[in-house]
Amino acid sequence: MYRYDEFDHAFVSARVEQFRDQVARRLSGELSEDAFKPLRLMNGVYLQLHAYMLRVAIPYGTLNGRQMRMLAHIARRYDRGYGHFTTRQNIQYNWPKLSDTPDILDELASVEMHAIQTSGNCIRNVTADHFAGAAADEMADPRPYAEILRQWSSVHPEFSFLPRKFKIAVTGAPSDRAAIQVHDIGLHLKKDEAGNLGFAVYVGGGQGRTPMIAKLVRDFLPEEDLLSYVTAIVRVYNLHGRRDNKYKARIKILVHETGVEELTREIEAEFDALRHGELKLPDSDIRSIEAYFAPPALNDRPEGWADLARAKKADAGFAAWVNQNVAAHKHPDYGMVTISLKPIGGIPGDASDSQMDAVADIAERFAFDEVRVSHEQNLILPHVARADLYAVYSLLEAAGLATANAGLITDMIVCPGLDYCALANARSIPVAQEISTRFGSAARQAEIGELKIKISGCINACGHHHVGHIGLLGVEKKGAELYQITLGGSGDENTSIGEIIGRGFEPEKVTDAVETIVDTYLGLRLDPKETFLAAYRRVGPQPFKDALYGEAAEAA
């Protein structure tokens, strides 16, 4: 993973001291909240419903044990003993004192972390496939390119005050695990006929009140042109994006109103003016960054196959965890472990200080000192020998982190909702907890199979409900919370926006509604291998409407 150079250390240190002065002036009353707001946002500090919130950047979701241990320390010393991992592969602390935030940032800097550009109308944390560098289906590791984009975008003088926040995601495998088509820019690594690496470039995806799937504007962009082309896209957006209405300020609206053909023409014209200039990436620079992400030396561990078979036979809980939470690695003697942050009845995405410490210990002992954060709010150990899986499972189980539900109905993406967020209309966490409890049986989850539920507490869609197989959107109606249901969404390589199924449900009825949807699916699927999403795409919404609304569905 990337290591800071002298410039990085000096720059982050200077930013901390600058913010320390700004906080002191805010606390003394010299700065009003209105004057302080843009300054704190530039340093990842939000004012939530009950307290300030600090969002810490985890570039492309990659951490080492020392950094994870620091996150645990901050939770313990400055917060209430936990942190919340987010869909942008970051971590949020919901209860820090404003007076403590400069000290927190100073401690983060000691382990090469910061909170710069985790908020504000700038280019946010660049995200990537959480299995990057390890997945068996990978064309190339996307993280070196994400790091190049991070360096380019950090405090970029031209792009620090865009019309709206801007998000970029990169993936390097045919299976899109980074949801690139619901980002402002999505980059899909591929090879041309000659075997040269480059990118398919997507522009204008996003969720929120106007969900849109990104449009393909370049089928193949050579890797040396990455910065020139992305600069051209953001420059065109910065010039034409709306600043008079924040609800219409994202690049997806510009793509929609201008038309993808005309916008592509403008991007290509700007690119032509840039492509032979200083932004062209020399191969030596790309390879230099790539060297930071060289995979660990994975020694052959063939004994792991027999060890694993014996342990699975002896321990049914371990067998279920391996089958659900361990994915195939490039090296046959290793696996990629998903650490679920979705305990049955728990708060999705939360991890306690002791759990973060445990993950750091496990990563250092068994996973080459590497941890990832997934956009699905889980943690990943990307390189674990099959021979060590039982030891890892036992330690995770002791820490309350061995829930065997990755990709199942209880593995939900959930925003903080009205329990924390000043923008929310409804609570997300209690609904998720009730659904998780209702479907918590391992046998029930296995029967249902792959099913992604995603829950947002407001139309801003931080819970990605638009691309949930089942999406729940909390709204306010006549002073009460109501939950609108969408079906058929997906954030993978076959991205789709879910369809609104009908009128909303009250909090006490929404779990029953989800159960009705699940039971309807189980009754109509062709066989146990047909997933919920495949069945929905085959039959459409009507059977689910009929089950939920009866005669009212016919009238609708």
C-alpha positions as CSV (number, residue, x, y, z in Angstrom):
1,M,0.0,0.0,0.0
2,Y,1.0,3.6,-0.5
3,R,3.4,5.3,2.0
4,Y,3.6,9.0,2.6
5,D,6.7,10.9,1.3
6,E,8.2,14.0,2.9
7,F,5.7,16.3,1.1
8,D,2.7,14.3,2.3
9,H,3.9,14.4,5.9
10,A,4.5,18.1,5.8
11,F,1.3,18.9,4.0
12,V,-1.0,16.9,6.3
13,S,0.8,18.3,9.4
14,A,0.4,21.9,8.2
15,R,-3.4,21.2,7.6
16,V,-3.8,19.9,11.1
17,E,-2.2,23.1,12.6
18,Q,-4.3,25.3,10.3
19,F,-7.5,23.6,11.5
20,R,-6.4,23.7,15.1
21,D,-6.3,27.5,14.8
22,Q,-9.7,27.6,13.0
23,V,-11.3,25.5,15.8
24,A,-9.8,27.7,18.5
25,R,-11.3,30.8,16.8
26,R,-14.6,29.1,16.5
27,L,-14.7,28.1,20.2
28,S,-13.7,31.6,21.2
29,G,-16.5,33.1,19.1
30,E,-14.2,34.9,16.7
31,L,-15.6,32.7,13.9
32,S,-19.4,32.3,13.5
33,E,-20.8,28.9,12.6
34,D,-21.6,30.1,9.1
35,A,-17.9,31.2,8.6
36,F,-16.6,28.0,10.2
37,K,-18.8,25.6,8.2
38,P,-16.7,25.6,4.9
39,L,-13.5,25.3,7.0
40,R,-14.7,22.3,9.0
41,L,-16.1,20.6,5.9
42,M,-12.7,20.8,4.2
43,N,-11.5,18.8,7.2
44,G,-14.2,16.2,7.3
45,V,-16.2,17.6,10.2
46,Y,-20.0,17.7,9.9
47,L,-22.6,19.0,12.3
48,Q,-25.1,16.2,12.7
49,L,-28.4,16.0,14.6
50,H,-26.9,15.7,18.1
51,A,-23.2,16.3,17.8
52,Y,-20.3,16.9,15.4
53,M,-19.3,13.9,13.2
54,L,-15.8,13.3,11.9
55,R,-15.3,11.3,8.6
56,V,-11.9,9.9,8.1
57,A,-10.5,9.0,4.7
58,I,-9.5,5.4,3.9
59,P,-8.2,5.7,0.3
60,Y,-9.6,2.9,-1.8
61,G,-10.5,1.1,1.4
62,T,-6.9,-0.1,2.2
63,L,-5.6,-0.2,5.8
64,N,-2.8,-1.8,7.7
65,G,-2.9,-3.1,11.3
66,R,-1.3,0.0,12.8
67,Q,-3.9,2.2,11.1
68,M,-6.8,0.0,12.3
69,R,-5.4,0.1,15.8
70,M,-5.3,3.9,15.6
71,L,-9.0,4.0,14.5
72,A,-9.7,1.8,17.6
73,H,-7.8,4.2,19.8
74,I,-9.7,7.2,18.5
75,A,-13.0,5.4,19.1
76,R,-12.0,4.6,22.7
77,R,-10.4,8.0,23.6
78,Y,-12.4,10.5,21.7
79,D,-15.8,8.9,20.9
80,R,-18.1,6.4,22.6
81,G,-16.1,3.2,21.8
82,Y,-17.1,2.5,18.2
83,G,-16.8,3.7,14.7
84,H,-19.1,3.4,11.6
85,F,-17.7,2.1,8.3
86,T,-19.3,3.7,5.3
87,T,-20.2,3.0,1.7
88,R,-17.3,5.2,0.5
89,Q,-14.9,2.9,2.4
90,N,-14.3,5.5,5.1
91,I,-15.0,5.5,8.8
92,Q,-17.2,8.0,10.7
93,Y,-17.1,9.0,14.4
94,N,-20.5,10.2,15.6
95,W,-19.6,11.8,18.9
96,P,-16.3,13.7,19.0
97,K,-16.0,17.0,20.8
98,L,-15.2,19.8,18.4
99,S,-12.3,20.8,20.7
100,D,-10.8,17.4,20.3
101,T,-10.9,17.2,16.5
102,P,-7.5,18.8,15.9
103,D,-5.9,16.3,18.3
104,I,-7.7,13.4,16.5
105,L,-6.4,14.6,13.1
106,D,-2.9,14.9,14.6
107,E,-3.0,11.3,15.8
108,L,-4.3,10.2,12.5
109,A,-1.4,11.9,10.7
110,S,1.0,9.9,12.8
111,V,-0.2,6.8,10.9
112,E,-0.5,8.5,7.5
113,M,-4.3,9.2,7.7
114,H,-6.4,12.3,7.4
115,A,-9.9,13.6,6.8
116,I,-9.2,15.9,3.9
117,Q,-11.8,15.9,1.1
118,T,-14.2,13.6,2.9
119,S,-16.8,16.3,2.6
120,G,-17.5,19.4,0.6
121,N,-18.0,20.0,-3.1
122,C,-14.7,18.4,-4.2
123,I,-13.5,15.1,-5.4
124,R,-14.2,12.7,-2.6
125,N,-12.4,9.5,-1.5
126,V,-11.6,7.4,-4.6
127,T,-13.1,3.9,-4.1
128,A,-12.1,0.6,-5.5
129,D,-12.9,-3.1,-5.5
130,H,-12.4,-4.4,-2.0
131,F,-10.9,-7.6,-3.4
132,A,-8.4,-5.6,-5.5
133,G,-5.0,-7.4,-5.9
134,A,-6.3,-10.7,-4.7
135,A,-9.4,-11.7,-6.7
136,A,-9.1,-14.6,-9.0
137,D,-11.1,-12.9,-11.8
138,E,-9.1,-9.6,-11.7
139,M,-7.7,-8.2,-15.0
140,A,-5.4,-5.8,-13.0
141,D,-5.2,-4.2,-9.6
142,P,-7.2,-0.9,-9.7
143,R,-5.6,0.6,-6.6
144,P,-2.5,2.1,-8.3
145,Y,-4.8,4.0,-10.5
146,A,-7.0,5.0,-7.6
147,E,-3.8,6.3,-5.8
148,I,-2.8,8.3,-8.9
149,L,-6.2,9.9,-8.9
150,R,-6.0,10.5,-5.2
151,Q,-2.7,12.4,-5.6
152,W,-4.0,14.3,-8.6
153,S,-7.2,15.3,-6.9
154,S,-6.0,16.2,-3.4
155,V,-6.5,20.0,-2.9
156,H,-6.6,20.4,-6.7
157,P,-6.8,24.2,-7.1
158,E,-9.2,24.0,-10.0
159,F,-11.5,21.4,-8.5
160,S,-11.8,22.2,-4.8
161,F,-15.1,24.1,-5.2
162,L,-17.1,22.1,-7.8
163,P,-20.9,22.6,-8.3
164,R,-21.4,19.6,-6.1
165,K,-19.5,16.7,-4.5
166,F,-17.8,14.3,-7.0
167,K,-17.2,10.6,-6.7
168,I,-14.9,8.3,-8.6
169,A,-14.8,4.5,-8.5
170,V,-12.4,2.0,-10.1
171,T,-12.7,-1.7,-10.7
172,G,-10.4,-4.2,-12.4
173,A,-12.5,-7.3,-12.8
174,P,-15.4,-8.4,-15.0
175,S,-17.5,-8.6,-11.8
176,D,-18.1,-5.0,-10.7
177,R,-17.7,-5.0,-6.9
178,A,-17.2,-1.2,-6.8
179,A,-20.6,-0.1,-8.2
180,I,-18.9,2.1,-10.8
181,Q,-22.1,2.8,-12.8
182,V,-23.7,4.8,-9.9
183,H,-20.7,7.1,-9.6
184,D,-19.9,10.5,-11.2
185,I,-17.0,8.8,-13.0
186,G,-16.7,5.0,-13.2
187,L,-13.5,3.4,-14.5
188,H,-13.4,-0.3,-15.6
189,L,-9.9,-1.6,-16.3
190,K,-9.7,-3.7,-19.4
191,K,-7.3,-4.7,-22.2
192,D,-7.4,-3.9,-25.9
193,E,-6.8,-6.5,-28.6
194,A,-3.1,-5.9,-28.4
195,G,-3.1,-6.6,-24.6
196,N,-2.6,-3.0,-23.5
197,L,-4.2,-1.9,-20.3
198,G,-6.8,0.9,-20.3
199,F,-10.2,1.9,-19.1
200,A,-13.9,1.9,-20.1
201,V,-15.0,5.3,-18.9
202,Y,-18.5,5.9,-17.5
203,V,-19.9,9.3,-16.6
204,G,-23.0,10.6,-14.9
205,G,-24.1,7.9,-12.5
206,G,-25.6,8.6,-9.1
207,Q,-28.4,8.0,-6.7
208,G,-30.2,10.6,-4.5
209,R,-33.5,12.2,-5.6
210,T,-32.8,11.6,-9.3
211,P,-31.1,8.2,-9.6
212,M,-29.3,7.6,-12.9
213,I,-27.0,4.9,-14.4
214,A,-23.7,6.3,-15.8
215,K,-23.3,6.4,-19.6
216,L,-20.3,4.9,-21.4
217,V,-18.3,7.8,-23.0
218,R,-15.1,5.9,-23.9
219,D,-14.9,2.2,-24.5
220,F,-11.1,2.2,-24.2
221,L,-8.9,4.9,-22.7
222,P,-5.1,4.1,-22.7
223,E,-3.8,4.1,-19.1
224,E,-1.3,6.9,-19.9
225,D,-4.3,9.2,-20.7
226,L,-6.1,8.6,-17.4
227,L,-5.4,12.0,-15.8
228,S,-5.9,14.0,-19.0
229,Y,-9.3,12.4,-19.7
230,V,-10.5,12.7,-16.1
231,T,-9.4,16.3,-16.0
232,A,-11.3,16.9,-19.2
233,I,-14.5,15.4,-17.7
234,V,-14.3,17.4,-14.4
235,R,-13.3,20.6,-16.3
236,V,-16.4,20.4,-18.5
237,Y,-18.5,19.6,-15.5
238,N,-17.0,22.5,-13.5
239,L,-17.8,24.9,-16.4
240,H,-21.3,23.8,-17.1
241,G,-22.6,22.2,-13.9
242,R,-25.4,24.1,-12.2
243,R,-24.6,26.2,-9.1
244,D,-28.0,27.8,-8.7
245,N,-29.8,24.6,-7.5
246,K,-27.9,22.0,-5.5
247,Y,-30.6,19.4,-6.4
248,K,-29.6,19.7,-10.0
249,A,-25.9,20.3,-9.6
250,R,-24.5,16.7,-10.0
251,I,-22.9,15.7,-13.3
252,K,-25.7,13.2,-13.9
253,I,-28.1,16.1,-14.4
254,L,-25.6,17.7,-16.9
255,V,-25.4,14.5,-18.8
256,H,-29.2,14.2,-18.9
257,E,-29.9,17.8,-19.9
258,T,-27.0,18.2,-22.3
259,G,-27.2,14.7,-23.8
260,V,-24.4,12.2,-23.7
261,E,-23.4,12.7,-27.3
262,E,-22.9,16.5,-26.9
263,L,-21.2,16.1,-23.6
264,T,-18.9,13.5,-24.9
265,R,-18.0,15.8,-27.8
266,E,-17.0,18.6,-25.3
267,I,-15.0,16.1,-23.2
268,E,-13.2,14.8,-26.2
269,A,-12.4,18.3,-27.4
270,E,-10.9,19.2,-24.0
271,F,-9.1,15.9,-23.9
272,D,-7.5,16.6,-27.3
273,A,-6.1,19.9,-25.9
274,L,-4.6,18.1,-22.8
275,R,-3.6,14.6,-23.9
276,H,0.0,15.5,-25.0
277,G,0.7,17.8,-22.2
278,E,2.1,17.4,-18.6
279,L,-0.8,15.2,-17.5
280,K,0.2,12.3,-19.7
281,L,1.4,9.6,-17.4
282,P,4.8,8.2,-18.1
283,D,5.0,4.4,-17.9
284,S,7.7,4.7,-15.3
285,D,5.4,6.7,-13.0
286,I,2.6,4.2,-13.3
287,R,4.9,1.3,-12.6
288,S,6.4,3.2,-9.6
289,I,3.0,3.6,-8.0
290,E,2.2,0.0,-8.9
291,A,5.2,-1.1,-6.9
292,Y,3.6,0.1,-3.7
293,F,0.8,-2.4,-4.3
294,A,2.9,-5.4,-5.0
295,P,1.1,-8.5,-3.6
296,P,2.7,-10.1,-0.6
297,A,5.0,-13.1,-1.1
298,L,2.4,-15.9,-0.8
299,N,4.2,-19.2,-0.1
300,D,2.5,-22.3,-1.2
301,R,0.4,-23.8,1.6
302,P,-1.0,-27.0,0.1
303,E,-1.6,-28.6,3.5
304,G,-4.4,-26.0,3.9
305,W,-6.8,-28.0,1.8
306,A,-6.7,-31.1,4.1
307,D,-6.7,-28.9,7.2
308,L,-9.7,-27.0,5.9
309,A,-11.7,-30.1,5.0
310,R,-11.1,-31.6,8.5
311,A,-12.1,-28.4,10.3
312,K,-15.3,-28.0,8.2
313,K,-16.3,-31.5,9.0
314,A,-15.7,-31.0,12.7
315,D,-17.4,-27.6,13.1
316,A,-20.6,-26.8,11.2
317,G,-20.5,-23.1,12.2
318,F,-17.0,-22.8,10.6
319,A,-18.2,-24.7,7.5
320,A,-21.1,-22.2,7.1
321,W,-18.7,-19.3,7.5
322,V,-16.2,-20.6,5.0
323,N,-18.9,-21.3,2.4
324,Q,-20.4,-17.8,2.8
325,N,-17.6,-15.4,3.8
326,V,-14.5,-16.8,2.1
327,A,-14.0,-16.2,-1.6
328,A,-11.5,-17.6,-4.1
329,H,-8.1,-16.0,-4.2
330,K,-5.7,-15.8,-7.2
331,H,-3.5,-18.3,-5.3
332,P,-5.3,-21.6,-4.8
333,D,-3.9,-22.1,-1.2
334,Y,-5.4,-18.8,0.0
335,G,-8.8,-17.2,0.4
336,M,-10.3,-13.7,0.7
337,V,-12.2,-13.3,4.0
338,T,-15.2,-11.1,4.5
339,I,-15.5,-10.0,8.1
340,S,-19.2,-9.2,8.5
341,L,-20.1,-6.0,10.4
342,K,-23.7,-7.1,10.3
343,P,-24.4,-9.2,13.4
344,I,-27.9,-10.5,13.7
345,G,-29.9,-7.7,15.4
346,G,-26.9,-5.4,15.4
347,I,-26.1,-2.0,13.8
348,P,-24.8,-2.5,10.2
349,G,-21.3,-1.1,9.6
350,D,-20.5,-0.4,13.3
351,A,-17.3,-1.8,14.9
352,S,-16.3,-1.4,18.5
353,D,-12.8,-0.3,19.6
354,S,-12.0,-3.9,20.8
355,Q,-13.3,-5.4,17.6
356,M,-11.0,-3.0,15.5
357,D,-8.1,-4.0,17.7
358,A,-8.9,-7.7,17.2
359,V,-9.0,-7.2,13.4
360,A,-5.7,-5.4,13.5
361,D,-4.1,-8.3,15.5
362,I,-5.6,-10.9,13.1
363,A,-4.4,-8.9,10.0
364,E,-0.9,-8.7,11.4
365,R,-0.7,-12.4,12.3
366,F,-2.5,-14.1,9.5
367,A,-3.2,-11.6,6.6
368,F,0.1,-9.9,5.7
369,D,-0.9,-6.8,7.7
370,E,-3.7,-5.8,5.3
371,V,-7.3,-4.9,5.8
372,R,-9.9,-3.6,3.4
373,V,-13.2,-1.7,3.9
374,S,-15.9,-2.7,1.4
375,H,-18.5,-0.3,0.1
376,E,-21.0,-2.8,1.5
377,Q,-19.8,-1.7,5.1
378,N,-17.8,-4.9,5.9
379,L,-14.1,-5.5,6.4
380,I,-12.0,-7.8,4.2
381,L,-8.8,-9.8,4.9
382,P,-7.6,-10.2,1.3
383,H,-4.8,-12.7,1.8
384,V,-5.5,-15.6,4.2
385,A,-4.0,-19.0,3.8
386,R,-6.5,-21.8,3.8
387,A,-4.4,-23.5,6.5
388,D,-5.0,-20.5,8.8
389,L,-8.8,-20.0,8.2
390,Y,-9.9,-21.9,11.3
391,A,-7.5,-19.9,13.5
392,V,-8.8,-16.7,12.0
393,Y,-12.5,-17.8,12.4
394,S,-11.9,-18.7,16.1
395,L,-10.4,-15.2,16.8
396,L,-13.2,-13.5,14.9
397,E,-15.8,-15.6,16.7
398,A,-14.3,-14.5,20.1
399,A,-14.6,-10.9,19.0
400,G,-18.2,-11.2,17.8
401,L,-17.2,-10.9,14.2
402,A,-17.9,-14.3,12.7
403,T,-21.4,-13.8,11.4
404,A,-21.7,-16.1,8.3
405,N,-24.0,-13.8,6.2
406,A,-21.9,-12.1,3.5
407,G,-24.3,-11.4,0.5
408,L,-27.3,-12.8,2.3
409,I,-30.5,-11.0,3.4
410,T,-29.1,-9.8,6.8
411,D,-25.9,-8.3,5.1
412,M,-27.6,-4.9,4.6
413,I,-26.3,-1.5,3.6
414,V,-27.8,1.0,6.0
415,C,-27.3,4.7,6.5
416,P,-27.3,6.2,10.0
417,G,-30.7,7.7,9.4
418,L,-32.7,9.8,11.8
419,D,-30.8,8.5,14.9
420,Y,-27.9,10.7,13.8
421,C,-28.4,12.6,10.6
422,A,-30.0,16.1,10.4
423,L,-31.1,15.4,6.9
424,A,-33.0,12.2,7.5
425,N,-36.7,11.8,7.4
426,A,-36.9,8.4,9.1
427,R,-34.8,6.0,11.1
428,S,-32.9,3.3,9.3
429,I,-31.1,1.4,12.1
430,P,-34.1,0.1,14.0
431,V,-35.7,-1.1,10.7
432,A,-32.5,-3.0,9.8
433,Q,-32.3,-4.5,13.2
434,E,-35.8,-5.8,13.1
435,I,-35.4,-7.3,9.6
436,S,-32.1,-8.8,10.6
437,T,-33.7,-10.4,13.7
438,R,-36.7,-11.7,11.7
439,F,-34.5,-13.4,9.1
440,G,-31.6,-14.2,11.4
441,S,-32.0,-18.0,11.2
442,A,-29.1,-19.5,9.3
443,A,-31.4,-22.0,7.7
444,R,-33.8,-19.3,6.5
445,Q,-31.0,-17.2,5.1
446,A,-29.5,-20.2,3.2
447,E,-33.0,-21.0,1.8
448,I,-33.4,-17.4,0.5
449,G,-29.8,-17.2,-0.9
450,E,-28.3,-14.0,-2.3
451,L,-30.5,-11.0,-1.6
452,K,-29.2,-7.5,-1.0
453,I,-31.4,-5.1,1.1
454,K,-30.4,-1.5,1.2
455,I,-32.0,1.2,3.5
456,S,-31.8,5.0,3.3
457,G,-33.4,7.4,5.8
458,C,-33.9,10.1,3.2
459,I,-33.9,10.7,-0.5
460,N,-30.1,11.5,-0.5
461,A,-29.7,7.7,-0.7
462,C,-26.6,7.2,1.5
463,G,-27.9,3.7,2.1
464,H,-27.9,3.0,-1.7
465,H,-31.6,1.9,-1.6
466,H,-32.0,2.6,-5.4
467,V,-29.6,-0.3,-6.2
468,G,-30.9,-2.8,-3.6
469,H,-32.6,-5.9,-4.7
470,I,-35.0,-4.7,-2.1
471,G,-34.6,-1.0,-1.3
472,L,-36.2,0.8,1.6
473,L,-36.5,4.6,1.6
474,G,-37.6,6.4,4.7
475,V,-39.9,9.3,4.0
476,E,-42.0,11.7,6.2
477,K,-45.7,11.9,5.6
478,K,-48.0,14.0,7.8
479,G,-45.4,14.0,10.6
480,A,-45.0,10.2,10.6
481,E,-42.3,7.9,9.2
482,L,-43.1,5.8,6.2
483,Y,-41.0,3.4,4.1
484,Q,-41.3,3.2,0.3
485,I,-40.1,-0.1,-1.2
486,T,-38.3,-0.5,-4.5
487,L,-37.5,-3.8,-6.1
488,G,-35.0,-5.0,-8.7
489,G,-32.1,-2.6,-8.2
490,S,-28.5,-3.7,-8.6
491,G,-25.1,-2.1,-8.3
492,D,-23.0,-4.7,-10.2
493,E,-21.9,-4.9,-13.8
494,N,-25.6,-5.2,-14.7
495,T,-26.7,-2.1,-12.9
496,S,-30.3,-1.3,-12.5
497,I,-32.4,1.2,-10.6
498,G,-35.1,-0.3,-8.5
499,E,-38.8,0.2,-9.3
500,I,-41.1,1.8,-6.7
501,I,-43.6,-1.0,-5.9
502,G,-46.5,1.0,-4.4
503,R,-47.5,3.0,-1.4
504,G,-45.3,3.1,1.6
505,F,-45.4,1.1,4.8
506,E,-45.5,2.2,8.5
507,P,-42.4,1.3,10.6
508,E,-44.3,-1.5,12.4
509,K,-45.4,-3.0,9.1
510,V,-42.3,-2.8,6.9
511,T,-40.7,-6.0,8.1
512,D,-43.9,-7.9,7.4
513,A,-43.8,-6.4,3.9
514,V,-40.3,-7.6,3.4
515,E,-41.3,-11.0,4.5
516,T,-44.2,-11.0,2.1
517,I,-41.8,-10.1,-0.8
518,V,-39.4,-12.9,0.2
519,D,-42.1,-15.5,0.5
520,T,-43.5,-14.4,-2.9
521,Y,-40.1,-14.9,-4.4
522,L,-39.6,-18.3,-2.8
523,G,-43.0,-19.4,-4.2
524,L,-42.3,-18.3,-7.8
525,R,-38.6,-19.1,-8.4
526,L,-37.9,-21.8,-10.9
527,D,-35.4,-23.6,-8.6
528,P,-33.3,-22.9,-5.5
529,K,-30.5,-21.6,-7.7
530,E,-32.6,-18.8,-9.2
531,T,-31.7,-15.7,-7.2
532,F,-34.2,-13.0,-6.1
533,L,-32.9,-10.6,-8.6
534,A,-33.0,-13.1,-11.5
535,A,-36.6,-14.1,-10.5
536,Y,-37.7,-10.4,-10.3
537,R,-36.2,-9.6,-13.7
538,R,-38.0,-12.7,-15.1
539,V,-41.5,-12.0,-13.7
540,G,-41.5,-8.3,-13.1
541,P,-43.2,-6.4,-10.3
542,Q,-46.8,-7.6,-10.5
543,P,-46.7,-10.8,-8.4
544,F,-45.1,-8.7,-5.6
545,K,-47.6,-5.9,-5.9
546,D,-50.4,-8.5,-5.8
547,A,-49.0,-10.1,-2.7
548,L,-48.4,-6.8,-0.9
549,Y,-51.6,-4.9,-1.9
550,G,-54.1,-7.5,-3.1
551,E,-57.0,-5.9,-5.0
552,A,-55.4,-2.4,-4.6
553,A,-52.6,-3.6,-6.8
554,E,-55.0,-4.4,-9.6
555,A,-56.6,-1.0,-9.3
556,A,-53.1,0.6,-9.5
